[in-house]
Amino acid sequence: MRGLRASSLLLCGVVLIQLLAAQIDAQKSKSPWLTLTGDFPRVIARGGFSGLFPDSSLDAYKFAMITSVPDVVLWCDLQLTKDGAGICFPGLTMSNASSINGVYPNRQKSYLVNGVPTQGWFTIDFSLRDLKDVTLIRGILSRSEKFDGNGYSIQTVQDVDALKPQGFWLNVQHDAFYAEHNLSMSSFLVSASKTVIIDFISSPEVNFFRKIAGRFGRNGPSFVFRFLEKEEFEPTTNRTYGSILSNLTFVKTFASGILVPKSYILPLNDEQYLLPQTSSLVQDAHKAGLEVFASGFANDVDIAHDYSYDPVSEYLSFVDNGNFSVDGVLSDFPITASASVDCFSHMGRNATKQVDFLVMSKNGASGDYPACTNLAYQKAIKDGADVIDCSVQMSSDGKPFCSSSIDLGNTTMVTQTPFRNRSETVPEISSVGGIYTFSLTWPEIQTLTPAISNPYRGGYRLSRNPKERNSGKLLSLSEFLNLAKDSTSLSGVLISVENAAYLREKQGLDVVKAVLDTLTETGYNNITTTKVMIQSTNSSVLVDFKKQSKYETVYKVEETIRDILDSAIEDIKEFASAVVIGKSSVFEVTDGLVIGQTKVVERLQKSQLPVYVELFQNEFVSQPYDFFSDATVEINSYVTGVGINGTITEFPFTAARYKRNPCLGSKEIPFYMAPVPPGGLLEVVSPGSLPPAEAPKPVFTDADVTEPPLPPVTAKAPASTPGTPSTNAQAPSGQTRLTLSLLLSVFAMVLASLLLL
């Protein structure tokens, strides 16, 4: 019943999108397009919404129609059964994306495909009736398996046409193979076209187009020649696709368009960076009268580092780069392609703000450069951040500076320097050893090489901007504040203070006083144009700041919570004017699925406390499946859906661009810019894949807020060597002294330089 109910909901959505198609279409941007015809680039949904649902399943097609531009083109990889039925299935062999090997375990065969022996379950060995018990499942193992148990049946061409799509594209990948087995693709297409509206037919085989030429009327489908990898051979001409590309006038004799991998247009080097733009493929094809369609778009693949894991940026580089626009994009995630074309194209950096919320950086643009460096902050400002932030740490000589961690091993290459000997265990901070900021002087810290964070490199092999992984320099708090003061676009700065009690009591360092003194020295006590916010997870820290200054204070709730008591809110209001919470305290997520929404934001805002939410990242693995591997969809669901007051993000550009997109100002918000309903995917997930029940998250109480006052500053014990600060007054007996370590490193450098003479 669950599957029937979900399908009914999706079908209702399909009907609704068709009713509103004309109205939404009228809202499209009137800006000129550099396509062949000047029309909008087409959004082509490969196998429907195949980035989420099993490729070519009924729900994949329906969902694509609901969430995409009204004229979305549904793509069908056409295969023929042994009785000549045309089905939509992503491959010639069926084991990779269906349950056929379980239904027919003994019917595997081997055939030559373009001269290559290939083993598997081939469509030509099964009648349409044979396939009625075969179900569709995910074909890419990195994608969710949660829809595999829905029993999706294989769809015929007529089944998909019954959905009445605005565009229908049939891809014929192996015409020669079927001809060898007495099955005619051209005959099937001509016959099907009498009852099915086919808008596009593509194939990588020249001979196929020769056979089909003239068999359709003047209003027949557009023929599109599909290019495979440049080194592969086209079977008819025995030429590589790369060589055919140099003779587009030849292609024009049998096709009106070409479909090429996106790397043909914007190639990458071996390090996954875009090469300098030298290809004029799109312009050349347009001059030859050919439309150009680009394939290979998916949100959950490792795209060029230039795009900062943001699929919208990638789409825009193909449709709105100022030099050309492809005529269509073939995508597994048509919702993102639709928003890119209809909402973010031709927008410009100075577009009017459509929704009001603060874009707050997390250690600058730390998704693109090492955190808290000059380059990270400069990019955050350039990318449109409203507020940049500094997580204040203290050096042993009392210098406040910006670092995302008190452990320098997390943010720099300190472990590859002689300072690695200063590692120690501080139970008040961590149960594992670290090289702490208060163990080095500021001059020593300035010699360190910063390191970019890579939160998803281990399990998912996603590396951030490796070309700049050690670029930039750490900034002192005063340098950070002066950088912000020189910016004309920032509305504020946020200074985060942690470990204040430990630093006072055990290190003799007063971080509160250091921050206040630096703010005064840099003139912020007299500046009214730039708002200063002080953030901490410790109420005692904010109470101390509130007593000594008039800066805004922001309380950060570290825990994931499902609710918050009124008494706790009232306590927070005594010392803070805003609250930071984690994403999971807004949307409850279990096993990669959003299962519900809390009332935490609503309750805090009802008490006049703005709510800022962290941490937003572009990498698709940072988002639940509900947000379709798209950081913009996620931001939209928090900002427009929930109404949060600010996003704290490592990629400020994505959030800043979102707030200016004109679709948010439309009278009728298109479906691809509507917030995702929490728990919506649960209605479509197969019952056996529903996430297990988890223990409820805690409720935040006033007891969680109340803390004793900060301790007074305790003078640090003198270093064992006069005039030299020690790494820690309570360092282990075997700890290497700072002076000895420094002398040894200097001696090593001098010796090395002498040996080079």
N, C-alpha and C positions, 0 to 999 in steps of 0.2 A: 504493500500500500504506500509506503514511503516513496518508492520510485515513481509510482503513478502520480502521487500528489506533487512531487517535484517537477515531473514532466508537465503536469497541468499548469503549474505556476509559470514554467518557462514558456509554454505555448501561449498563455495569456500575455506574457511579456512581448512575444513575437507579434501578436496581433496589435498590441498597443503601440509598439514602435512603428508598425506600418501605418497606423492611423495618424501618428504624429510626424511621419517622415517629411511630409511637405512643409510643415510648420518649422521643424528644426532645420531643414535644408535651407529655408529662407534666411536663417540666422548666420549662414556661413560668411566668412570673411570675403570682402570684395577685392582684396588685394590681388594684383596680377600674379600669375604663376608662370614659372619658366618651364612648363611642360610643353609637349609638342603642340597641343591644342589650346593651351592656356587655361584648361580646366583643372579642377582639383585633382591632386594625385589620388589614385584609387587605393583603398584599403582592401587587401585580399586576405581572407582568413583561411590559412592553410589547414585543411581538415576541420574547419570551424575554429572554436577556441581550444586548439589542441595543446596549448601550454598548460591547461588545467585538466580538461576532460580527455578521455581516450580519443585519439585521432579519428575523425570521421564518424564519431558517434552522434546520435540524434541530439543529445543535450549539448554537445560541442557546437553543432551548427545553430541550434536555437539560441544558445547563450551568446554566440558571436553576433547574431542579429539583434539581440537585446542591448548589448553593451557597445556597439560600434556605430559608426556613421550610418545613416539610413540606407545609403547605396552600397553598403559593404558587399564585396564579391565573395561568394562561398567557393572554396577550392576543393575539388574532388580529384584524387589520384585514381584514375579510371583503371579498373582491372576487369577481365572477362572470366566468367566461369566456363566450365566445359560445355554447358548447354547455352552459351552465348549471352548470358545475362551480364549487364554492366553494373558493377558494384564500386563503391568508394572505399578504398583501402590504401594505406600509405606505402605498401611494398608489394613486389611481385611474389615474394614468399611471405607466409602468414604467421610464422611462429613468434615473431618479435612483438607483435601488437595485438595478438588474439589468443584465445584459449585452445586453438586448434590442436596443438600437440597433446593436450590432455583428452580431447574429445576423440581424436583419431591418432593414437600413438603409433600405429603401424603403417601409416600411409605417407611416410616421408619418401621423397624421391630426389634424384639428381638429374639436372639438365644443363646443357650448355646455354649460357646467357651471354650474348655478344662474344662467343668463343671461350668463355670462362666457365669451367665446371662449377655448378652451384647446387648445393643441397638444401632441401627444406620442404615445406608443404606449399605447393603451388596452387594458385586459384584454378588453373586449367584441369586439375585432377578432381575437382569437386563441382557438383551441380549446386544451383542456388538452394535447392531443398536440403542438400547435404550440410549447407552452412547455417541452417536455421538454429542449430544448437551451439554454434560457435559464438562466443561473445568477444567484445572488444575490450582491451585493457591498455594500459600505458605502454608506449613503445620505447620511451626513454627512461631508463631506470632511475635517474636522478630526480624524476618528477614524482608527484604524490601517487601512491597506490590506493588512496582512499576511495576512488571511484571504480576500481576494478571489479568490485563485487556487485555492481548495479545491473549486471546482465544486459549490457548494451548490445543490441543486435547489429549485424552488418547491414548497412543501408544500400539500397539500389539507387541508381541515378534518378529514377522516378520518385523515390521516397524523398530525396533532398529537394527536388523540384517542387514537390507538394508543399513545401514550406513557403513557396513563392518569394524567393530571394530577389532582390533588385539586380543582382548580378550572379552569374553561375559560370564557373571556370572548370573545364575538364582538362586534366593533364594526362597525356598518353606517353608513358615513359618507355614502353617496350613493344612498340608496334611490330618490329621485325620478329621478336620472339613469338608473339601470338600468331603471326602469319605462318611461321614454321609449323605450328600445331593446328593449322586449318581454322583459325579464328580471325575474323576480319574486324579490326577496329574501325576502319572507315565505313564499312557497311553498318556496323552498330550505330555509329554516330549519325549517319544519314537517316537511318530508321528512327532513332530516338528523337531527332530534331523535329519530327512531325508532331510530337506531343510535348516535348520538353524544350523550353527556351534556353539555348546555350549561347552565352555571350562571348566566351573565349575558349579556344582550344590551343594547347601548347604541346610541344614534343621536341626532344633533342635529336630527332631523326629526319633528315632532309627528305628521304624517300617517302615518308609518311605524308608530307605535304604535297608531294607530286601525285600521290594516289588520290588524295582527297580534293585536289584542286578542281574547281568547277562543279562540284557535287552539291553545293549549297547555292541558294539564290543570292540576289544582290544584298539582301538584308541578313545574310548568314553571319556566323560568328567571326570574330577577329582571330587570325592565325598568329601565334606567337612562337618564335623559334627559341627553344631553351638551350642555353649554353651550359655545359658541364664544366668541370675543371679544365684549365687551359691545356694540360698535357694529355688529356684523354682524346681518343680518336672517335670521330663521328663515323658510324658504320657505313653510311652510303658513299661518302666522298673519300673515306680513308685519310682524311686530313684532321689535324688536331683542331679542337675548338678555338685555341688561341690563334691559329692561322686563319680560320674562317672569320674571326673577328676583324681581321684587317681588310675584309672584302664585304662591307655592309651592303653595297649595291647588289651583290649576289643574293644576300638574305632577303632584300627587298623584293626580289622576283617571286618569292613564294610566301612571304609573311609581312604583316603590317607592324610587327613589334618584336622585340627581343626580351628575354628573361635571363638575367645574368646574376651570378653570386655577387653579393655586395662588395666583395674584395676586388672584383673587376673594376669597380668605379673608384673606391677609396681603399687602396691596398695597404696592408700592414707590414711592418718589418718583423724580424724574428722575436723581438721583445714586446710585441703587441702594441706598438705605437703606429699611428698613421704616418705613412711616408709623405714627403712633400707632394703637393697636388701637381701631378704631371699628366694624368689621364684626362683626355677630352672625349671619353667614350660617349657620354650622354649627349654632348653638343654635336659630335660627329653623327650619331645615330639620328638625332633630330634633323640634321641637315639632309640626311638620306631619306627622310620621311618615315622613320621608324620610331614607334613608342618604345620607351625603355622601362622595364619593370625589374626591380631588384629583389633578390631572395635572401634568405638566411637570417631574418630578424626574429629574435626571441629574447625575452627579458632575463631568462635564467641561463645565459651562457656568458662566458668570459669575453666581454667586448673590449675594444681598444681602450687603453688606459687614458687616452685623451678625453674620454667621455665620463670619467670618474664614476663608473658603474651606473650611469644614468641613461636608461634606454631612450628617453625623450630627446636627449641631446644627440644621440646617434641618429634617430629618425630625422631630426631637423637638419643634420649635416647632409642628408640626401634630398630633402624637399625644400629647404629654405636656407641655402648657403650663399645666395646672392649671385651665383654663377650659373646654376642649372637647377632643375628639379626633375627627379625621375617621375615617370607617369603613374607609378604604383609601387606599393611595397607588399611583399608576401610575408605575412607575420603569423606566428603562433599565438600572439597576444594582441588581437585586433583592438582591444580597448585602448592600449597604449598608442598604437598607430593612429587611431581615430582622434585621440586627444592631441597628439602631436600635430596632426594636419589641421584640425579644425580649431584648436584652442591656442596653441603655442606658436604657430607659424606667423611670420610677419608681425610679431608683437613688438619687438624693439625693447631696448633696455630702459627707455623712459616711458613705457606704457603706464597708464593710470592704474593705481592700486585698486583692486576690486574687493579685497577682504582685509580686515584690519587685525593683525596679530604681529607679535614681535618675532623676528628671525634672530635667534641668539646663537652665537657660535659655541662650540665645545672645544676649547683650547685652540681657537682659530679655525681655519679650514683644515683641520687635522686629518681629513680623509685624503688630502692632496699633498700635504707637506708634514714634516715632523711637528708634533704638537708644540704649541707655545713658542714657536720660532717667529722671527720677523717675517719670513715668507708666508707662514700660515696665517698670521694676522693681516698682512697686506692683501692676501687673496680673499680672506673673509670680507674685508672692507670692499674690495673691488667687486666681489660677487653679490653684494647687496645686503650684507648683514646689518641689522639695526643695532645690535649690541654685540661687542666682542668681550671675551672673558679672560681672566687671568687666575689660575689656581696658584695661590701664593705659597711658596716654600721659603725656608730660611737657611742660609748658609751658616757655617760655623762662626763666621765673623759678623753675623747679624745683618746680612744683606737680604732684603726681600726680593724674590725674583719669581718668574712664571715657569711652572713645570707641572705637567699633568699628574705627576706622581712624586711622592716624597722619596721614593726609591729610585735613584738615578739609573739603576740597572734596567728599569722599565722604559726609560725615555732617551737614553744615550748609549754610546758605545763604551761606557766606563769600564765594563768588564774586560775590555781589551787594552786597558791602560795599566800602568803601575798602581793606580788607585784601587784596583781590585782587591788589594790586600786589606782594605778598610771595611770589608764586609763584616757585618755583625748582626746578631739577632736582638731585636727589640720587641719583647712580648706585647708591650702596649700598642704596637703598630701592626706586627705580623708575626706569625709563628715560624716563618722561614727567614733566612738571613737576607740582608739587603745592604746596598751601599747608599747610605742616606745622605740627603742634602746637607744635614747639619754635621756631617763628617768631613766636608770639604769647604775650603774658603771660596768666596766668590771668584777671585782670580783663577783658582784651580778649576772651578766649574766652567768658567768661560773657555777653557782649553778643550772641553769635551765636545765630541761630535754627536749631534742629535740623531735620533733614529725614529723613523716613521712607525706608527703602530700598524699591526697587521692582524686584527682580531679573527680573521677567517682564513688565514693562510694554512693553519694546521689541518683542520678537517676538510676544508673545501678548496684549498690551494688557490685562494684569491689573494693576490698581492696588490697592495696599493702603490701606485706611481713609483715603481722601482728606480726609475731614472733619477728621482729626487729623494730617495729614501734617507739620505744623510745630509740634505741641504739645509741651509739656514743657520741661525744662531739663536741661542736662548736669550731672552730679554730680562733685564731687571724690571722691577715693578715701575720704577720711574721712567724707563725707556718705553714700556708698554703704555703708560698713561700719556706720555708725550706723543707717541704715535697716534693714539686715539684722539688726542686734542687737536692734532693737525688735520684730522679728517672732517670734511664738511657734511658727510652723509650719515655718520653714526648719530644715534639718539642717546646712547648710553654705554656704560661699561659695567661689567659684573666682576666683582672680586670675590673669589671663593677662599675661605679660610677654614682649615681643618687642623686637627692635632694641636690646638692652641694650649690645652691644659698640659699635655706632655712636654711641649717645648718650653713652657714656663717653668715647670717643676723639675724637669730632668736635664734640660739643656741651657737653662738661663736665658732663653730667647723669648721676647715678648712680641709675638707676631701682630697682635692688635695694635700696639703702639707703633710698630714699624709701618703698618699700613696707613694709619692715620697721619703719621709724620710725613710719609711719602706723598699722600694726597695733598697735604698742605704745601709741601715743597714744590709740587708741580702746579699749584694754583687751583686745584679742584674745589677747595673750600670757597672760592669766589666765583666759580663758573656755574651758570644757571642753564646753559644751553645743552650740556651733556649730563645726563642723569647718572649718578653713581649708585650701584646696588652692591650690597655686601651679602654674600650667601654663606650659609654654613648648615651642617647637619646638627650642630650643637646649639641649643637655645641659649646656653650660658655665654657663648661667643657673641651672639646677636644682642643679648641684653647688655653686654659690655660696650659694644659699638653704639647702641642706642643711647646709653648714658653719656657717651663722650662726643657724639656727633649727630648731625641731622640727615645723614645719608639713609637711603632706603635700605631696608633689611629684608632678606629673602630666606625663608626657612625651607630646607630640603629634607623631604621624608625619604630616607634611604630604603626602608622596607617596602615590599609589595603588599598593598593593603586592599581590602575589599570594601571598607567603609571607614568613616571617621566620626567620632562622637562630637556632639555639640560642645561639650565641656573642653575637649581638646582644641577645637577651633577657637573657642574664646581665649584659651591660654596662648595659642599662637598669635592671636591678634594683639596681645599685650606687647610683643617684641618684634613682630614681623608684619610687613605690608603686602607680601606675596608668598606663594608656596610653589616649590618644585616637587613634582612626583614622577615616578617612572611610568613608561607606557603601559606596563602590565597592571598598574593601579587604575587604569582607565578602561582598557579592554582586557578581559580575562582570556588568557590563551592556554590551551591544553593541547599537547601533541600537534603543534603547528596550526591549530584551528582556533578562531575566535569563538568562544562559547557564550559570551555575554558582555555586558557593559555595567560598570559600577556606577554609583551615584556620588563618588568622591568629588569629581569636578563640580557637579551641580551643587553639592553642599558647601563647598568652599566658596564658590562664586556667589551663592546666596548670602554669604556673610561678608561680601565685598572684598574677598581675597582673590586677586588674579592668580591663575594657575598656569605655570610653565611646565612643559612635559619634555622628558629626555628618555632615551637618546635616539635621535633619528639618524639613520645611516642609509646610504644608497645600495649597499650590497643586498641582492635579493634574498640571501639566506637570513638576513636580519628581520624579515617580515613574515608574518603568518601567510598561509596560502590564500586567505581571504583578500589580500591586497594585490594578488596577481603578479608578484615579483616586481612591483613598480613602486618606487619610493614616493612618487607623486600621488598615487592612489592612497597610500598610507597617510600622507600628510593631509590630504583632502578629508579623509574620514575622521581625523582628529580635529581639524580646524573647522570645517563646515559641518561635519556630522555631530561632533561633541561640543565645539565652541571653545576650545582651549585658547588661552591668551598669548601663548608663545611656544615656539618649537626650539628646542636646544639640539643643535645638529652639528655633525662633523663635516657636512657638505652644505654650507649656507646657500650656495647658488641654486640648488634644487628648490628650496623653500621660498627664496626670494623671487624666483621666476614664477612659481605657482601663484603667489598672491597677486600677480599682475595679469593673469590670463583672462581675456575678455569673456570667456564662457561663464565665469562666475557672476558676471554682471548681466547675463541674459535673463529675460523674463521667464523663459522655460529652460532650465538647466538641462543640457543634454545628458543622456544616460551615462556616457563615459566620464562625466564630471560629477555624477551624483555620489554622495558618500556611501560606502559599503555598509549595509545593515549588519549589526553585530549578530553573529550566529546564523547568518544567512546560508552559509555553505553546509551547515549541519543538516539542512533539509534535503540536500542532494547527495551527501556522503552515503556510501553503502552502509547498512546497519552494522555489519561486522567490523567496520573500520571506525566506528564512533569512538572518540577518545575516552579513556577510562576516567572514572570519577576520581577527583583528587580532594585531599583535605582542604577545607575552605581557608583562604588567606585570612590573616588576623585583622581585627578591627583596631584602628589607631585610637588610643585613649589618652587622657590627660597625663597618665603616669608615664607614657612614652615621651612626653614633651618636657616634663619637669626635670631639671638638672641642678646640681649644686653650683654655686658661683665658681668662676675660674680661680684657681689658686694663685697666690702671689708669685712673682718671679723669684726663683731661688738661684742665688749665685752659683755658677758652675764651679766645680772644684778646679784648682789650677792644674795646668798641664804638668806632666812629669819632667819635661824639659823646659826651663824658664824661657818665657817669651814665645813659646810655640803652643798653639791650641791643640789639645788631644782630640782624638776622634770621639771619645765618649768617656765621661767621668767614671763610668762603671764598666769600661771595656774589659774583656777577658785578659788574664795575665799574659797570654801569648800574643796579644794584639801588637802589631807593628806600629811604632810611633810615627806620627805624621812627618816630623822632621827627618827621621831616618829614611822613610819611604821616599820623600821628596829628593833628598840628597842622592839616594841610590839611582833614582830615575834620571836626575841631572847628570850624574857620573856616567850612566849608560849612554846618554845622548852625546856627551863630549867624547867618550871613547869611540862611539860609532863614527863621529865626524872625523876623528883623527885617522881611523882606519881607511877612510875614503880618500884621504890626502895622498 
